[in-house]
Amino acid sequence: MKYIASFDIGTTSAKGILVSEHATIHEETTISLRTEYGQEGEVQTIEQDPDQWYEAVVAIAQSWWASGINPADVQLIAMSGQMQDCIPIDGMGNPVRPAILYTDVRAGQQAGRIAAELGEDKIRQVTGNHMDGSLTFPKILWLMEQERAGYEKTASFLISSKDYVIRKLTGRNVADPTTGATSGAMDLSTRQWSEVWFHQFGLDSGKMPELLSTDSIAGHVLPEAAAATGFAVHTPVLCGIGDAGATTIGAGVTEPGDVYAYLGTSGWVAATTDQVGFIGGGGFHLAHVASGLLIAITPLSNAGSAHKWALSVFGGRGAEGEADEAAAFTELEQEMAACDRSHSSAVFLPYLNGERCPVNDPLANGCFIGLTSRTTRAEMSCAVLEGVAMAMRQVMELLSVSNRSNRLVLIGGGTKSRVWNQIFADITGMEVIVPQEAQFLPALGCAAAGFIRLGWSESYEQFARTRLASQPFDRYVPDKGLSQMYQKKYERYLMLYPALQDVFHR
């Protein structure tokens, strides 16, 4: 059997799968990753050692050969990975310092200066996004100003974890346009670096990686990389795609109007669009793999974390350990499934960790209203999940997407709750589709580029219609009566933050 080797290198783990021509997943393997936290003045720093990304890929590949897979059957290698990083490497491809991750905002001062000099309107016109300290461009400026020796030693700045592994495998420094869009320095229309901006701030644009399309061959496995990984020498390696782009493809969101929501610890709602629109509250745009299309994304700080909080407070067991947590989850799920949601007046604002979108307010809090002496634990638990679903409905309405589909693909660890999946259907009024292999969707999505390169699919749209359509999924249909009730509750929900904003800030 012939395979595409596909890797997804996230923040907490690296996943690897082998994908057959029929889009069947084989040899799923996951390796945990380490993150280092520190302080840079008053700001928390968040870094990772890039070599662990490559070591994880080596370990996954070696596990495949140990299970009997023949390296000669791997037709090519495709990758996705965390984006928006600052990964300085020297001329030999070695890290100059630990990678500064996307959640690290130490470059806030530099971002403010860039925004002041270039102007927010100009930045949005060129990049499709706003400027803040999480982007790669201000991080590079921070490195030049705060660690000048490291900046001078840097031959190239990579932006994604998968780009570092590609460098180790092929010797080439590359980036895809989806990842490039998270740098804060790529022209979204031309999909090229805005070189004049680098020069304006005294930076060398020659240190940026070459931008290639997702299905372009970045290079071939070098002999030394083959010796370490076990892949055959000269195996083609694609440029790949950033994780949000890979997830978008894996969710089958390939045509204008398609939309999906991600329920991880945090979350996001994303849709395919053909134009840049203003997204309030911290939303942004990425380049889609399809020419001329974009991914509009609205990120939320509170998603699965809110469910975890509800489980800790209302789970009823309070025990520690995986087995006890699983039992508490099952118990709470059963209680919520038996709850008559149509008679609950409880409404929950889910801003337990502040929020990024639809309001960008780190001081916002979570809160309940509508509690009475008859309110039950199950009703409060349902209200927490309803609050997240309402937040996602609200950001979905912020997306500048015409002809939006009435079908919502829902992915991420939060989809383990069947009650929550049904709540999403009832609150949005949309048919909700939950793929059963959701944790491997980014790896399956980036494998789509390999299908096109090998001629196994004609386009990403065809891949979604044929290969992804054959993947097992669960379907949830809105209850019309509950949807009407939730419309009234949603109107109350929208009033909460404006009414409480002053309270939060006092």
C-alpha positions as CSV (number, residue, x, y, z in Angstrom):
1,M,0.0,0.0,0.0
2,K,1.2,3.5,-0.8
3,Y,1.1,6.3,1.8
4,I,1.5,9.9,2.5
5,A,3.3,10.5,5.8
6,S,1.5,13.5,7.5
7,F,2.6,15.3,10.7
8,D,0.8,17.9,12.8
9,I,3.2,19.6,15.2
10,G,1.2,21.6,17.8
11,T,2.1,23.1,21.1
12,T,1.3,20.2,23.4
13,S,2.0,17.3,21.1
14,A,3.1,16.1,17.7
15,K,0.8,13.7,15.8
16,G,1.8,11.5,12.9
17,I,-0.4,9.4,10.6
18,L,0.0,7.5,7.4
19,V,-2.8,8.2,4.9
20,S,-3.6,5.8,2.0
21,E,-5.0,6.8,-1.4
22,H,-8.5,6.2,-0.1
23,A,-7.9,8.7,2.8
24,T,-7.8,5.8,5.3
25,I,-5.7,6.7,8.4
26,H,-3.1,4.3,9.6
27,E,-0.5,4.1,12.4
28,E,-1.8,7.1,14.5
29,T,1.0,8.2,16.8
30,T,1.2,11.1,19.3
31,I,4.3,12.4,21.1
32,S,4.0,15.0,23.9
33,L,6.0,18.2,23.7
34,R,7.4,20.5,26.4
35,T,6.8,24.3,26.8
36,E,9.0,26.6,28.9
37,Y,7.5,29.5,30.7
38,G,9.4,32.5,32.1
39,Q,9.4,36.3,32.6
40,E,10.5,39.2,30.4
41,G,9.9,42.1,32.8
42,E,6.2,42.1,33.5
43,V,5.4,39.8,30.6
44,Q,5.3,36.0,30.6
45,T,7.5,34.4,28.0
46,I,6.5,31.2,26.3
47,E,9.1,29.2,24.4
48,Q,9.9,25.8,23.1
49,D,13.1,24.0,22.0
50,P,12.8,23.4,18.2
51,D,14.8,20.3,18.3
52,Q,12.1,18.4,20.2
53,W,9.8,18.9,17.2
54,Y,12.3,17.1,14.9
55,E,13.0,14.5,17.6
56,A,9.2,13.8,17.8
57,V,9.0,13.3,14.0
58,V,12.0,10.9,14.2
59,A,10.3,8.9,17.0
60,I,7.0,8.7,15.2
61,A,8.7,7.6,11.9
62,Q,10.8,5.0,13.7
63,S,7.6,3.6,15.4
64,W,6.2,3.0,11.9
65,W,9.1,1.0,10.6
66,A,9.1,-1.0,13.8
67,S,5.5,-1.9,13.2
68,G,6.4,-3.2,9.7
69,I,5.8,-0.3,7.4
70,N,8.2,-0.1,4.5
71,P,9.8,3.3,4.1
72,A,9.7,2.8,0.3
73,D,5.9,2.9,0.5
74,V,5.9,6.5,1.7
75,Q,5.3,8.6,-1.5
76,L,5.9,12.0,0.2
77,I,5.8,13.9,3.5
78,A,3.3,16.6,4.3
79,M,3.2,18.7,7.5
80,S,1.2,21.2,9.5
81,G,2.3,23.0,12.6
82,Q,1.7,25.9,15.0
83,M,2.1,29.3,13.4
84,Q,3.0,32.8,14.3
85,D,6.3,31.7,16.0
86,C,9.7,33.4,15.8
87,I,12.3,30.6,15.2
88,P,15.7,32.1,14.5
89,I,18.2,29.6,13.0
90,D,21.8,30.0,11.9
91,G,23.3,29.1,8.5
92,M,23.6,25.4,9.5
93,G,19.9,25.3,10.4
94,N,20.5,25.1,14.1
95,P,18.4,27.2,16.6
96,V,20.0,30.5,17.7
97,R,17.8,30.5,20.7
98,P,14.5,28.8,21.8
99,A,11.5,29.5,19.6
100,I,9.3,32.3,20.8
101,L,5.7,30.9,20.5
102,Y,2.6,32.6,19.1
103,T,1.1,33.1,22.6
104,D,4.2,35.1,23.7
105,V,3.4,38.8,23.6
106,R,6.7,40.2,24.9
107,A,7.0,42.3,21.7
108,G,4.0,44.4,22.6
109,Q,6.0,47.6,22.7
110,Q,7.6,46.9,19.3
111,A,4.1,46.1,17.8
112,G,2.8,49.5,19.1
113,R,5.7,51.3,17.5
114,I,5.1,49.5,14.2
115,A,1.4,50.3,14.3
116,A,2.1,54.0,15.1
117,E,4.6,54.4,12.2
118,L,2.8,52.4,9.5
119,G,-0.8,53.2,10.6
120,E,-3.5,50.6,11.5
121,D,-5.4,51.3,8.2
122,K,-2.3,50.6,6.1
123,I,-1.5,47.4,8.1
124,R,-5.0,46.1,7.7
125,Q,-5.0,47.0,4.0
126,V,-1.8,45.1,3.3
127,T,-2.0,42.1,5.8
128,G,-5.8,41.9,6.3
129,N,-5.1,42.0,10.1
130,H,-4.3,44.2,13.0
131,M,-0.8,44.5,14.6
132,D,0.0,43.1,18.0
133,G,2.9,41.6,20.0
134,S,2.0,38.0,19.2
135,L,3.0,38.4,15.5
136,T,6.4,37.3,14.2
137,F,7.3,40.7,12.7
138,P,7.4,42.6,16.1
139,K,9.2,39.6,17.7
140,I,12.0,39.9,15.1
141,L,12.2,43.6,15.9
142,W,12.3,42.7,19.6
143,L,15.1,40.2,19.0
144,M,17.2,42.8,17.1
145,E,16.8,45.4,19.9
146,Q,17.1,43.1,22.9
147,E,19.3,40.2,21.7
148,R,21.4,41.9,19.0
149,A,24.0,39.1,18.9
150,G,21.4,36.5,18.3
151,Y,19.8,38.6,15.5
152,E,23.1,39.0,13.8
153,K,23.8,35.3,14.0
154,T,20.4,34.4,12.5
155,A,20.4,33.4,8.9
156,S,16.7,32.8,8.6
157,F,13.6,33.4,10.7
158,L,11.1,30.5,10.5
159,I,7.5,31.0,11.5
160,S,6.1,27.5,12.1
161,S,7.2,24.4,13.9
162,K,6.8,22.4,10.7
163,D,9.1,24.8,8.9
164,Y,11.9,23.9,11.3
165,V,11.4,20.1,10.6
166,I,11.3,20.8,6.9
167,R,14.7,22.6,7.3
168,K,16.1,19.5,9.1
169,L,14.8,17.1,6.4
170,T,15.7,19.1,3.3
171,G,18.0,21.9,4.1
172,R,15.6,24.6,2.8
173,N,14.1,27.5,4.6
174,V,10.5,27.9,3.5
175,A,7.0,29.0,4.6
176,D,3.5,28.7,3.2
177,P,1.2,31.7,2.7
178,T,-1.2,30.6,5.4
179,T,1.6,30.6,8.0
180,G,3.1,33.8,6.4
181,A,-0.2,35.6,7.0
182,T,0.4,35.2,10.8
183,S,3.7,37.1,10.6
184,G,2.3,40.6,10.4
185,A,4.5,41.3,7.4
186,M,3.1,39.4,4.4
187,D,1.0,41.1,1.7
188,L,-2.2,39.1,1.7
189,S,-3.1,39.9,-1.9
190,T,0.3,39.1,-3.5
191,R,1.4,36.5,-0.8
192,Q,4.8,38.1,-0.7
193,W,6.8,39.7,2.1
194,S,6.4,43.4,2.5
195,E,10.1,44.0,2.2
196,V,9.9,47.8,2.5
197,W,8.5,47.4,6.0
198,F,11.6,45.4,7.1
199,H,13.9,48.1,5.7
200,Q,11.9,50.8,7.4
201,F,12.7,49.3,10.8
202,G,16.3,48.4,10.0
203,L,15.6,44.7,9.6
204,D,17.0,42.4,6.9
205,S,14.2,41.0,4.7
206,G,16.7,38.5,3.3
207,K,16.4,36.6,6.6
208,M,12.8,35.7,5.8
209,P,12.0,32.2,4.4
210,E,11.0,31.6,0.8
211,L,7.2,31.6,0.4
212,L,5.9,28.5,-1.5
213,S,2.5,27.1,-2.1
214,T,1.3,24.4,0.3
215,D,1.5,21.6,-2.4
216,S,5.0,22.8,-3.6
217,I,7.9,20.4,-3.0
218,A,10.1,22.2,-0.5
219,G,12.9,19.6,-1.1
220,H,13.8,16.0,-0.6
221,V,15.0,14.0,2.4
222,L,18.7,14.4,2.7
223,P,21.0,11.4,3.5
224,E,21.7,12.5,7.1
225,A,17.9,13.1,7.7
226,A,17.2,9.7,6.2
227,A,19.7,8.1,8.5
228,A,18.0,9.7,11.5
229,T,14.3,9.2,10.5
230,G,14.4,6.1,8.4
231,F,12.6,7.8,5.5
232,A,14.1,6.8,2.1
233,V,16.6,9.3,0.7
234,H,15.1,11.8,-1.8
235,T,11.5,11.3,-0.4
236,P,9.7,14.5,-1.5
237,V,8.8,16.9,1.3
238,L,6.0,19.4,0.7
239,C,6.0,22.9,2.0
240,G,2.8,22.1,4.0
241,I,0.5,24.5,5.8
242,G,0.0,26.1,9.2
243,D,-2.3,24.3,11.6
244,A,-5.3,26.5,11.3
245,G,-5.2,26.1,7.5
246,A,-4.7,22.4,7.8
247,T,-7.7,22.1,10.2
248,T,-9.8,24.2,7.8
249,I,-9.1,21.7,5.0
250,G,-9.5,18.7,7.3
251,A,-12.9,20.1,8.3
252,G,-13.9,20.2,4.7
253,V,-14.2,24.0,4.7
254,T,-12.9,24.6,1.1
255,E,-15.6,26.8,-0.6
256,P,-16.9,30.3,0.1
257,G,-19.5,30.2,2.9
258,D,-18.3,27.0,4.5
259,V,-17.8,27.4,8.3
260,Y,-16.5,25.4,11.2
261,A,-15.9,25.8,14.9
262,Y,-13.0,24.4,17.0
263,L,-13.6,23.4,20.7
264,G,-10.2,23.0,22.3
265,T,-9.1,24.5,25.6
266,S,-9.6,27.8,23.7
267,G,-11.5,27.9,20.5
268,W,-12.2,29.6,17.2
269,V,-14.8,30.0,14.5
270,A,-13.5,30.0,10.9
271,A,-15.1,30.4,7.5
272,T,-13.9,30.5,3.9
273,T,-14.4,33.9,2.2
274,D,-13.3,35.7,-1.0
275,Q,-12.7,39.1,0.6
276,V,-11.2,40.9,3.5
277,G,-13.8,42.3,5.8
278,F,-13.5,44.1,9.1
279,I,-13.8,41.6,11.9
280,G,-14.3,43.3,15.3
281,G,-12.9,42.1,18.5
282,G,-9.6,40.6,17.4
283,G,-10.6,38.5,14.4
284,F,-8.1,38.0,11.6
285,H,-7.6,36.7,8.1
286,L,-5.3,33.9,6.7
287,A,-4.5,32.9,3.2
288,H,-6.5,29.8,2.1
289,V,-4.8,27.1,0.1
290,A,-7.2,27.9,-2.8
291,S,-6.0,30.8,-4.9
292,G,-8.0,34.0,-4.2
293,L,-9.7,32.7,-1.1
294,L,-9.1,33.6,2.6
295,I,-9.9,32.1,6.0
296,A,-11.6,34.5,8.3
297,I,-11.1,33.5,11.9
298,T,-12.5,34.7,15.2
299,P,-10.6,33.4,18.3
300,L,-12.1,32.8,21.7
301,S,-10.1,32.4,25.0
302,N,-12.9,30.3,26.6
303,A,-14.2,27.1,25.1
304,G,-13.2,23.6,26.5
305,S,-11.7,25.4,29.5
306,A,-15.2,26.5,30.5
307,H,-16.5,22.9,30.3
308,K,-13.5,21.8,32.4
309,W,-14.4,24.4,35.0
310,A,-18.1,23.3,35.0
311,L,-16.9,19.7,35.5
312,S,-14.7,20.7,38.4
313,V,-17.5,22.7,40.1
314,F,-20.6,20.7,39.2
315,G,-19.1,17.3,38.5
316,G,-20.1,16.0,41.9
317,R,-17.1,13.8,42.6
318,G,-14.2,16.1,43.2
319,A,-11.8,13.2,42.9
320,E,-8.4,13.3,41.2
321,G,-7.0,11.0,38.5
322,E,-8.0,10.2,34.9
323,A,-10.4,7.4,35.9
324,D,-12.3,9.6,38.4
325,E,-12.4,12.6,36.0
326,A,-13.8,10.3,33.3
327,A,-16.5,9.1,35.7
328,A,-17.3,12.6,36.7
329,F,-17.6,13.6,33.0
330,T,-20.0,10.6,32.4
331,E,-22.1,11.5,35.4
332,L,-22.4,15.2,34.5
333,E,-23.1,14.3,30.8
334,Q,-26.0,12.1,32.0
335,E,-27.4,14.8,34.3
336,M,-27.3,17.4,31.5
337,A,-28.9,15.0,29.0
338,A,-31.8,14.4,31.4
339,C,-32.2,18.2,32.0
340,D,-35.2,20.0,30.5
341,R,-33.3,22.9,28.9
342,S,-36.5,24.5,27.7
343,H,-37.5,25.6,31.3
344,S,-34.1,26.9,32.4
345,S,-33.7,30.7,32.8
346,A,-30.0,30.5,33.7
347,V,-27.7,32.4,31.3
348,F,-23.9,32.3,31.6
349,L,-21.2,34.7,30.3
350,P,-18.2,32.4,29.7
351,Y,-15.4,34.9,30.1
352,L,-13.5,32.9,32.8
353,N,-10.1,33.9,31.3
354,G,-10.9,37.3,30.0
355,E,-11.7,37.2,26.3
356,R,-10.2,38.0,22.9
357,C,-13.3,38.0,20.7
358,P,-16.0,39.3,20.3
359,V,-14.7,41.6,23.0
360,N,-11.0,42.0,23.6
361,D,-11.0,42.5,27.3
362,P,-8.6,40.6,29.7
363,L,-10.5,42.0,32.7
364,A,-13.9,40.4,31.7
365,N,-15.2,37.7,34.0
366,G,-17.6,34.8,33.9
367,C,-21.0,35.3,35.5
368,F,-24.5,33.8,35.8
369,I,-27.8,35.6,35.6
370,G,-31.3,34.2,35.8
371,L,-30.7,31.9,38.8
372,T,-33.7,31.1,41.0
373,S,-34.4,28.9,44.1
374,R,-35.4,26.2,41.6
375,T,-32.2,26.3,39.5
376,T,-30.4,22.9,39.5
377,R,-26.8,21.9,39.1
378,A,-27.6,20.4,35.7
379,E,-29.2,23.6,34.5
380,M,-26.2,25.6,35.6
381,S,-23.9,23.1,33.9
382,C,-26.0,23.4,30.7
383,A,-25.9,27.2,30.9
384,V,-22.0,27.1,30.9
385,L,-22.0,25.1,27.6
386,E,-24.8,27.3,26.2
387,G,-22.7,30.4,27.0
388,V,-19.8,29.1,25.0
389,A,-22.1,28.2,22.1
390,M,-23.7,31.7,22.2
391,A,-20.2,33.3,22.2
392,M,-19.4,31.2,19.1
393,R,-22.7,32.2,17.5
394,Q,-21.9,35.8,18.2
395,V,-18.4,35.7,16.6
396,M,-19.9,33.7,13.7
397,E,-22.1,36.7,13.0
398,L,-19.1,38.9,13.0
399,L,-17.5,37.1,10.1
400,S,-17.8,39.0,6.9
401,V,-18.9,35.9,4.9
402,S,-21.6,36.0,2.2
403,N,-23.8,33.0,1.5
404,R,-22.8,31.3,4.7
405,S,-23.7,27.6,4.8
406,N,-26.3,26.4,7.2
407,R,-24.0,23.5,8.1
408,L,-21.5,23.8,10.9
409,V,-18.5,21.4,11.3
410,L,-17.6,21.1,14.9
411,I,-14.2,19.7,16.0
412,G,-11.9,19.5,19.0
413,G,-11.8,17.8,22.3
414,G,-15.0,19.5,23.5
415,T,-17.0,17.4,20.9
416,K,-16.7,14.4,23.3
417,S,-19.8,15.9,25.0
418,R,-22.8,14.8,22.9
419,V,-25.0,17.2,24.9
420,W,-22.8,20.1,23.9
421,N,-22.9,19.1,20.3
422,Q,-26.7,19.2,20.4
423,I,-26.7,22.5,22.2
424,F,-24.6,24.0,19.4
425,A,-27.2,22.8,16.9
426,D,-30.1,24.2,18.9
427,I,-28.5,27.6,19.5
428,T,-27.1,28.2,16.0
429,G,-30.1,26.6,14.2
430,M,-27.5,24.9,12.0
431,E,-27.0,21.2,11.2
432,V,-23.9,20.2,13.2
433,I,-21.4,17.7,11.8
434,V,-18.9,16.1,14.2
435,P,-16.1,14.0,12.5
436,Q,-15.2,11.0,14.6
437,E,-11.4,11.3,13.9
438,A,-11.3,15.0,14.8
439,Q,-8.0,14.9,16.6
440,F,-6.2,13.9,13.4
441,L,-8.0,16.4,11.1
442,P,-5.1,18.8,10.8
443,A,-2.8,16.0,9.7
444,L,-5.5,14.7,7.3
445,G,-6.0,18.3,6.0
446,C,-2.3,18.8,5.2
447,A,-2.2,15.4,3.6
448,A,-4.7,16.8,1.1
449,A,-1.8,18.7,-0.5
450,G,-0.1,15.4,-1.1
451,F,-3.2,14.0,-2.8
452,I,-3.1,16.9,-5.2
453,R,0.6,16.6,-5.8
454,L,0.4,12.8,-6.4
455,G,-2.7,13.2,-8.6
456,W,-4.9,11.3,-6.1
457,S,-7.3,14.3,-6.1
458,E,-7.9,17.0,-8.6
459,S,-8.5,19.8,-6.1
460,Y,-9.0,20.6,-2.4
461,E,-12.8,20.9,-3.2
462,Q,-12.8,17.4,-4.7
463,F,-10.8,16.0,-1.7
464,A,-13.4,17.4,0.6
465,R,-16.3,16.1,-1.5
466,T,-14.9,12.6,-2.0
467,R,-12.2,11.7,0.5
468,L,-13.5,13.6,3.6
469,A,-17.1,12.7,2.9
470,S,-16.2,9.1,3.4
471,Q,-14.9,9.7,7.0
472,P,-17.2,8.7,9.8
473,F,-19.1,11.5,11.5
474,D,-22.1,12.2,13.8
475,R,-24.9,14.5,12.8
476,Y,-27.0,16.8,15.1
477,V,-30.2,18.5,13.9
478,P,-31.6,21.6,15.7
479,D,-34.8,21.1,17.8
480,K,-37.1,23.9,16.4
481,G,-38.8,24.4,19.8
482,L,-35.5,24.8,21.6
483,S,-34.1,27.0,18.9
484,Q,-37.0,29.5,19.4
485,M,-36.4,29.5,23.1
486,Y,-32.6,30.0,22.7
487,Q,-33.2,33.0,20.4
488,K,-34.8,34.8,23.3
489,K,-32.1,33.7,25.7
490,Y,-29.4,34.7,23.1
491,E,-30.9,38.2,23.0
492,R,-30.5,38.4,26.8
493,Y,-26.9,37.0,26.5
494,L,-25.9,39.8,24.1
495,M,-26.9,42.4,26.7
496,L,-24.6,41.0,29.5
497,Y,-21.2,42.2,28.6
498,P,-22.2,45.8,27.7
499,A,-24.1,46.0,30.9
500,L,-21.3,44.6,33.0
501,Q,-18.2,46.1,31.4
502,D,-17.9,48.9,33.9
503,V,-18.4,46.4,36.7
504,F,-15.5,44.3,35.4
505,H,-13.2,47.3,35.1
506,R,-13.9,48.5,38.7
